[in-house]
Amino acid sequence: MRIAIVGCGFVADYYLATLKLHPQLQLTGVMDRDPERSRRFSQFYGVPIYASLEELLADPEVEIVVNLTNPGSHFSVSQASLNAGKHVYSEKPLAMSLPEARALYDLAEAKGLYLASAPCSLLGETAQTIWKALREEKLGTVRLVYAEMDDGMVHQMPYEKWLSASGTPWPYKDEFEVGCTLEHAGYYLTWFPAFFGPAQSVTAFSSCLIPDKQTPVPLENNAPDFSVACVQFQSGVVARLTCSIVAPHDHSLRIIGDRGVLQMKDAWFYRSPVSIKRKINIRRSRITSPIPERCPLVGPGPKKYAYKGSQQMDFCRGIAELAGAVQENRPCRLGADYSLHVNEMVLAIQNALTESSAYRLTTTFAPVEPMPWAL
Ligand SMILES: NC(=O)c1ccc[n+]([C@@H]2O[C@H](COP(=O)([O-])OP(=O)(O)OC[C@H]3O[C@@H](n4cnc5c(N)ncnc54)[C@H](O)[C@@H]3O)[C@@H](O)[C@H]2O)c1
């Protein structure tokens, strides 16, 4: 199927690096509102360039628009693409507000078009292996999930030196202004509804712990740089997800069931190992075995992708899934309803910064002194 890319920024290089794994996808051209960006990108990869979004959308060859713009542009670019009769694969988040996300969903429905959203790591070998283990009830009944999306103090890192393969700098201003929840919560929240079914409620707390990130260009707004949420799924499972760009790097996942605990180190690696520590009876105690049992990874993906980065993901697998769904006239695994549900959960966590109904304590106490020998 023929695809065109809108947005030739940092992430677009990851898409180009994995596009060759999906020969059924043909790139007709690329476009960016910054003409210098599209010129450099098209030269670097030797791909045709569209002078404007209008020109791209007017090309009858284009069947799927891949929206790799900044989150603030996702809605307008996806809306224009659907209105032009194109299927859309959007980077996450689907939209920055629920009314906008719903409007995209309704538009796709009304036009009979496919709309899908990244991340697509649910289609990765690790997520599929975990899902299989859950279906095979290797953990018994699942009760609780702990998922971490901590990236360390990114504002203290040398992010100005981070360049994509074609030379685009990491968009620190946009990343900090959008915030790590909208940017990263979806990595786990696209897995859990597949594993556990629809969510029922989100109870969240968000905060901006480092308002002055001392960026070269001042930030225009302070998005949450820390959030914690408990998602209650209709099936009874509760997942606690933490996102931050404050706490040390930790992308781990633990799924706790009656018969064992599944663990995995990093959702950003499609081939991150999966293991289970079983519950065992020893004498008069029931303990979690200290020895993990490896779950062999299912799936055909390569051991390594041909790019450098803090992740190893096949960014184009989601587009391939969408293209397959269109061609086979079947539901897309990352379809519009699924993407909308994920977007709603993510927004609920993000919006807890301003809309949470946190209980405010009515009591206080006099300061407690340390022991004299500890002064
Ligand atoms: N940076 C990463 O490592 C990373 C990883 C995974 C996903 N993503 C996601 O990818 C998306 C893009 O991120 P990025 O890091 O590439 O950002 P970026 O700022 O480097 O690139 C975005 C590009 O989109 C262009 N753009 C914005 N609005 C446009 C419009 N209306 N029409 C045409 N072009 C427009 C910008 O000029 C820019 O070149 C975001 O949704 C982000 O969450 C980023």
The ligand as a Gaussian input file, in Angstrom:
#p B3LYP/6-31G(d) Opt

LIG

0 1
 N       11.163000      11.876000      19.684000
 C       10.973000      10.572000      19.857000
 O       11.915000       9.831000      20.215000
 C        9.620000       9.968000      19.607000
 C        9.501000       8.573000      19.755000
 C        8.268000       8.000000      19.517000
 C        7.204000       8.795000      19.148000
 N        7.334000      10.147000      19.018000
 C        6.165000      10.933000      18.628000
 O        6.365000      11.357000      17.288000
 C        5.718000      12.599000      17.049000
 C        6.720000      13.574000      16.482000
 O        7.764000      13.699000      17.374000
 P        9.198000      14.164000      16.920000
 O       10.100000      13.814000      18.028000
 O        9.505000      13.657000      15.556000
 O        8.968000      15.744000      16.875000
 P        9.756000      16.824000      15.964000
 O        9.425000      18.157000      16.500000
 O       11.188000      16.443000      15.854000
 O        9.112000      16.625000      14.531000
 C        7.787000      16.945000      14.227000
 C        7.768000      17.568000      12.854000
 O        6.414000      17.793000      12.475000
 C        6.380000      19.020000      11.769000
 N        4.998000      19.530000      11.839000
 C        4.333000      19.970000      12.932000
 N        3.093000      20.355000      12.599000
 C        2.967000      20.161000      11.274000
 C        1.922000      20.366000      10.357000
 N        0.744000      20.865000      10.750000
 N        2.135000      20.036000       9.074000
 C        3.323000      19.564000       8.670000
 N        4.361000      19.349000       9.481000
 C        4.185000      19.642000      10.782000
 C        7.385000      19.901000      12.467000
 O        7.819000      20.965000      11.637000
 C        8.479000      18.911000      12.788000
 O        9.491000      18.854000      11.792000
 C        5.132000      13.030000      18.396000
 O        3.786000      12.671000      18.446000
 C        5.910000      12.193000      19.418000
 O        5.131000      11.889000      20.547000
 C        8.537000      10.754000      19.231000

